[in-house]
Amino acid sequence: MKSDLFRSMPPMRHDRITANSEVLAHIMTVTGSDMPGAIKTFQYLRNSGHIVFTLWNRKWKGADYFPHETDEQFRVRVSAEILQLRKKDKENLDRHNKLQASHDELIENFTNLVKFVNQGRG
């Protein structure tokens, strides 16, 4: 039965504007149907419990869907990503500070040059 193909569907957004619905696009891809057929299939899948709505992320998912990573694996991955972003942020701040110092030096040199030129005129 084709409805079994959707029981492990990952979380997807559904929108009242059918062209914006990830769920309907997925149904059309899997079944090869057109938009009216996808809408009819969506109604069947949700009414029969093959897909369910999750309130915390406001997405539809297959009733038997389980993410591949545990909550702990997710926390570890996100923590590592945050550390990388903090490192990159520090590198960018260091680069910014060097550029600012170089800019300040250029302004000081330009000011001294203007003073020197003005002294030669007077």
N, C-alpha and C positions, 0 to 999 in steps of 0.2 A: 504494500500500500504506500502511495506517495506521501501520505501524511507522516509516516515514520521518518522520512527524510528531514522533517522539521523539528522533531523532538530533541535534537541536539544542536539546534540553531544557536549561534552566539548572539549576545544582546545586540539589538538594532533599534534604531529610532523609527517611529511611525508618525506620519504627519497627515492631517486632514487634507492637505494639498497633496494629492496622490503622486505628483511628479517628484515631491521631496521625500517620499517615504522609502527608507532603506529596506523595510520589511517587504513592501510590495515589489521593489526592484529585485530582491532576493527570490521571492516567490516566482516572478516572471522568468528569472534565469534558470531556476531549478526545474520548473514545470514546462517552460517554453510557451506559456500562455500570454495573452494580451492583458491589458490593464483591467478590463471588467472581469476576466477570469481570475486574475490575481486578487482582486477585491473579494470575490466570492470565496476563493480558497482561504483568504485571511479570515473571513467571518467563520468559516467552518473550523479552521485550526484553533481559533481562540475560543469558540463556543464548545468545542469538544475537549479542550484542555491540552491539546498538543503543544500550544505555545501559551506562555503566561506573561503577565505584565509585572515588572518589578518596580515598586514605588521609589526605592532609594536612588535609582539611576534613570527612572522614567523611560525604560526601554522594554521591548518585547524580547523574550528568549524562549528557546525550546524547553519543554517541561523537564527533560532529562539533561539539560546543559550543565556542565561543570567546568569551570575554568581550568586551564592546564597548570596554573601555578597556585599554590596555597596562599593564604593571607600572609604568612610569614615570608614566603618567597617574594611576594609582591613588595612587602615592606623593605626587605633587603635590597631588591632591585631599585626601588625608588630612592632609598637612602644612598646607594652608590651613585645614582644619577644626580642627586642633590649635591653630593661631595664633588663630583666632576664639575657641576655648574658653579659651585663656590670657588673651586680652583681656577676655572676659566675667568670668573668675575675678578678674582684677585690679580690674575695676569693682566686683564684689561685695565684694571685700576693702576697697576704699576706702569703699564705702557702709557696710560693717560698722564700720570704724574711726570714721567720723563718728557713727554711731548709738551706739557705745560711748562716745565723748567726750561726746555729748549726755546719755547715761544717767549718766555720772560727774558731770556738772555738776548734773543734777537731784538726785542723791543728796547732793551737797555742799550745794546750796541747802536741801534738806529738813532735813539735819543742822543747818544754821545756824538755820533756822526753829524747830526743836525747842529748840535752846539758848536762843534769844531768848524763846520762850514760857516755858521753865523759869526763866529769869532774872526774868521779870515776876512769877512766882508766889512767888519767894523773898525 
